[in-house]
Amino acid sequence: MVQQVIKTSPHGSFKVTQLCPNVVICEDIHNKQKWGNATEDKPAFMVYLGCSRDEAKGYVQTFNNLYGCKWCEVRNSKYLKDFECEIKVNGMSRLGLNYLVQEHNLSDYRFDFKDEIFEAAQLLKEEQELIGETEAIAKVITHWIGSQLEDITEHYLNSSTLKKGIFKIELEQEKALTN
């Protein structure tokens, strides 16, 4: 999803931008709130993550432990109306925000990948009726693998475990530089 500005305050001090279907940030353009995560070229910001109430506790723990955020507040959705609730997160770094958005965009891609597998299974069932089981399996698998080979490296590089490990290393390096 391309970044989309949802709202700007009357004096332009705050800008609310949707980064992906369930992540919104509110930027403090003039850093009046002193949220603590402004950089030389980017304003401070607050993160809002839309989720279900059942998911909220796990996200809060992740934000506090992995992302090192200052505090989180679970509340009724204000910006992300399509979700049961949203988590207001203070103190996330830009690196953490980038990781969060990538992870949520990747999870949407995983659902697409599951749909492709389901479609391949349906095709297998249709082919099996026409030409026999073994030949149908071979034909569908060959076709599917051929269409997926280009994406194997991307899937590996975008794997959740690998990305979390890289994120932890980058976060440690960022903390070392600021101390």
N, C-alpha and C positions, 0 to 999 in steps of 0.2 A: 504494500500500500504506500502510496506517495503521501508525504506529510500534508496534513490538511489543517489549516487554522480554523478552530471552532469558534473562538471568541477572543476579543481584545478589549481591555478595559477602556473606558472613555478617554483617559489621558495617555493611553499607550504604555502604562507601567507594567501591565501583565498581559501575557499572550498565552492562550490555551491551544495546544496543537495535538492532534491525534496522529500517532506514529504507526499504529497498526490497529486491528479491530478491538483489542482490549488494553491498549496502552495509550495514555494521554499524559502530556506534561504541561505544567503551568510554569512559564518562565517569568522571573522577576527581572524585567529588563534593566532597571536602575539599581538592583541589589539592595533595595530598602529593607527587605525582610531579613537579610543576613542569614540565608539558609545554609551557607557554608560550602556550597559546591560550585561556585562560580569559578571560571578560569579566566585567563587574560582575554580570550576572544569569545567566550560564551557566557551568557548570564546564568545566575543560579536558577534552580528549577525544583519543583516538587513533582513526583511521579504518582500517577493514579493507574492502578491495575484492576480491570474488571474481571470478576470471577464469581463462582457460587459461594455461598456461606460455608459449605463443606470444604472447599479448597482453601479458604482464607487462612486458617491456622497454619497449614503447611507453607503457604507463601510467606507469611509473617516470619516464621522460623527461618526460612531460606534468606529472606532479606536481612534479618538481624545477624545470622551466622555467616553466610557466604558473602553477601554483599556489603556487610559492615555498615548498614544504615543506622541513623540515629534513633528513629522511632517510626512506628507504623500505626495507622488507625483504620480499623475496619468500619465502614459506614455505608448507609444507603447510597445507591448510585446517584451522583450529581451530574457527572460528565458522560459516563458510560451507561446509558439508560437500558441497553440490551442485556445487562448483567444484573444478577440478583443483588450484588453489592460491589463496592470498589474499595481497594486498599490505598490509602493516602500514605505515601512513603517519603520521609525526609532524610536527606543525607546521602543519597545514592550518587556515585560518581558517574561521569559521562561514559567511562568504560563499562560500568555496570549497566547503565541504560542501554548502551549499544548491544551488550550481550543479551539483556532481557528482550529487546525487540527482535533480535535475530532468533532467539530461542522460540519465541511465540510465532514468528513467521515460519520457522522450520516445522513447528508442530502442525500448522495448517498444511504444509507440504506432505507430512507423514500421512495425513488423512487422505490426500490425493493418491499417495502411493498404495494405500490399502484398497482404494477404489480400483486402481489399475489391476491389482492382484485378483480382486473379485471379478472384474471384466474378463481377465484371462481364464479364470475358472469357468465362467459362462461360455466363453468361446470353446474351451476344451469339451464341455458337455455337448455343444452343437456339433463340433467336428467329430466327436466320438460316434455319434449316431450315423454320420455319413461315411466315414472311412475306417473305422475300427480303432480300438482303444490305444494300442501301442503307437501306431502311426500318428494319431491325433495328439497324444501327449507330446511326442517328439516335435511335431509341427508347432504346437502352441508354445512350448518351452523355447524352442529355437527362435521363434518370432519375438517372444517377450524378452529374452536375454539380449537379442540384437538391438532392441529398442532401448534397453536399459544400460548397456555397456558404457555409453558416454557419461552416464550419471554416477557410476560407481565411485569414482574418486570424490566427487562432490558429496555424495552420501557419507563417505568415510570422514571427510574433513568436517562435515556438519554434524557428525554424531554427537549426541548430548554429552556422553562421558568425556570424549576428547575435548569438546568445547569447554566443559566445566573445568577440566584440568588446566587448559590454556588460560582460561579466565582467572583462576586462582593464582597462577604464576604472574600474569600481568598485573593483577591487583596487588600482590606482594611487592612487585617492582615499583608500582605507582606509590604505595605507602612508603617504601624506602626512599624514594626521591623527595617526598614531601616532608620527611622527618629529618 
